[in-house]
């Protein structure tokens, strides 16, 4: 399935808009606890463990969104947006959401690459 942040898919016509699809993943308080406990992992202001967890959450959110699009019969999801929000008491959890528009693509257009 094609996933893109753009509103169209190059060389393809959008044949049908199937609707909004979303996916979400939540990182619990343990991720933050582990992050602060492992502050020695920080090199140059970055934490490899924290970045790994964020990447995992992003991929889960996209996977959930893609599964929802597949159930609608989509070939692609366009206009994808990723959001990161803190939720819970004192912002103890991080939620990653992915949203976009599920579409069915038509045949390749005559646009050359």
Steps between C-alpha positions, in 0.01 A plus 500: 500500500623849415523735800574865425477840664411655164137540389557300181703205375730589212401330170175366650149636493297482818191309397314501828535658844413242764522714812717597793715229658695522823737306719635569847766366732559602860831485682438446870664654802768229509654640183554837671621334819747291301602805301590702808658200674718441195600861449856377452383379159477863388770590249497845347161575656336188352387174656522192280258307726239775495532547124461125452176502702365800307579327170325185621190704598500684165522173309217347705276802435571483124441124499162547673403773252606282206298204631190719525556620142541141377164407652345777287665363185749784466811495282653802671470744787562863403544816705651305790567701815689382808434659837674456834309598816553455871201365690417378850581642838794737472551401137622156608414334167577583142249431224603476136219524247502454125209618286433531130249443225455149363467499121457257217733572212411483133729388222832669440457836334694608194721729712860407431759488775 
